[in-house]
């Protein structure tokens, strides 16, 4: 009798490295945004400079939470909680810069969901909805 063991995920180290470099780049880009923003905020005598400072603050308000999310994605690599983070990767490209964004997109493209990787389905036993393994609940509110 042949035993089929689940295949090991070969891309865990590569994905972790890509998310780690993206996280470091996000920190650098956030710090650079603050360094560029500070002189603008200190010398806002003109209305144009005030408008420019506000336009720099808006991406910074997005970059700080995205940096935290990228760190969480890095920590989730190789765990059962890992998910596809393509939307975060696109937002990183738009708000934080092209280098961390492309690194996050590549890390996301290397991710293969566990049910595809191990040949199973995501509703083996229970699906978190009704406990019937994905089957509809036909008791119409009767216990």
TAURLIN-V107599 format. One record per residue. N is the residue number from 1. RES is the residue in one letter. SS is DSSP state (H for helix, E for strand, L for the rest). OMEGA is omega in radians with two decimals (999 if undefined). NEAR is the number of other C-alpha atoms within 10 Angstrom. Layout:
N:RES:SS:OMEGA:NEAR
N:RES:SS:OMEGA:NEAR
//
This chain:
1:X:L:-3.12:3
2:X:L:3.13:4
3:X:L:3.11:5
4:X:L:3.10:6
5:X:L:3.10:7
6:X:L:3.13:11
7:X:L:3.11:9
8:X:L:3.13:9
9:X:L:-3.08:13
10:X:L:-3.01:10
11:X:L:-3.06:15
12:X:H:-3.10:16
13:X:H:3.14:12
14:X:H:3.13:14
15:X:H:3.12:23
16:X:H:-3.13:18
17:X:H:3.13:16
18:X:H:3.10:21
19:X:H:3.14:27
20:X:H:3.11:21
21:X:H:3.09:17
22:X:H:3.11:27
23:X:H:3.12:24
24:X:H:3.11:16
25:X:H:3.09:19
26:X:H:3.10:26
27:X:H:3.14:18
28:X:H:-3.13:13
29:X:H:3.11:20
30:X:H:3.12:21
31:X:H:3.10:14
32:X:H:3.09:12
33:X:H:3.11:17
34:X:H:-3.13:15
35:X:H:3.11:11
36:X:H:-3.08:13
37:X:H:-3.04:18
38:X:H:3.11:12
39:X:H:3.11:11
40:X:H:-3.13:18
41:X:H:-3.13:16
42:X:H:-3.09:11
43:X:L:-3.08:11
44:X:L:3.05:14
45:X:L:-3.11:10
46:X:L:3.14:9
47:X:H:3.11:9
48:X:H:3.11:10
49:X:H:3.07:15
50:X:H:3.08:16
51:X:H:3.11:13
52:X:H:3.12:15
53:X:H:3.11:20
54:X:H:3.13:15
55:X:H:3.07:12
56:X:H:3.13:17
57:X:H:-3.10:16
58:X:H:3.07:11
59:X:H:3.11:15
60:X:H:3.09:20
61:X:H:3.07:12
62:X:H:-3.02:15
63:X:H:-3.11:22
64:X:H:3.08:15
65:X:H:3.11:11
66:X:H:3.08:20
67:X:H:3.10:21
68:X:H:3.12:14
69:X:H:3.11:15
70:X:H:3.07:23
71:X:H:3.10:17
72:X:H:3.09:14
73:X:H:3.11:24
74:X:H:-3.12:22
75:X:H:-3.13:15
76:X:H:-3.07:15
77:X:L:3.11:21
78:X:L:3.11:18
79:X:L:3.08:10
80:X:L:-3.13:9
81:X:L:-3.08:10
82:X:L:-3.13:17
83:X:L:3.05:16
84:X:L:-3.07:16
85:X:L:-3.09:17
86:X:H:3.13:16
87:X:H:3.08:12
88:X:H:-3.14:18
89:X:H:3.11:23
90:X:H:3.09:17
91:X:H:3.05:16
92:X:H:3.11:26
93:X:H:-3.09:18
94:X:H:-2.98:12
95:X:H:-3.00:19
96:X:L:-3.13:27
97:X:L:-3.02:16
98:X:H:-3.09:13
99:X:H:3.10:16
100:X:H:3.12:27
101:X:H:3.13:23
102:X:H:3.07:17
103:X:H:3.12:23
104:X:H:3.11:31
105:X:H:3.12:23
106:X:H:3.11:17
107:X:H:3.11:27
108:X:H:-3.13:21
109:X:H:3.10:13
110:X:L:-3.10:15
111:X:L:3.04:19
112:X:L:-3.13:15
113:X:L:-3.06:14
114:X:H:-3.10:19
115:X:H:3.06:12
116:X:H:-3.09:10
117:X:H:-3.06:14
118:X:L:3.05:14
119:X:L:3.14:11
120:X:L:3.07:11
121:X:L:-3.10:11
122:X:L:-3.12:14
123:X:L:3.06:15
124:X:L:3.14:12
125:X:L:3.12:11
126:X:L:3.11:13
127:X:L:3.13:13
128:X:L:-3.12:10
129:X:L:-3.12:12
130:X:L:3.09:11
131:X:L:-3.14:14
132:X:L:3.14:14
133:X:L:3.11:14
134:X:L:3.13:15
135:X:L:-3.14:12
136:X:L:3.12:10
137:X:L:-3.03:11
138:X:L:3.13:7
139:X:L:3.01:7
140:X:L:3.07:6
141:X:L:3.11:6
142:X:L:-3.11:5
143:X:L:999:4
//
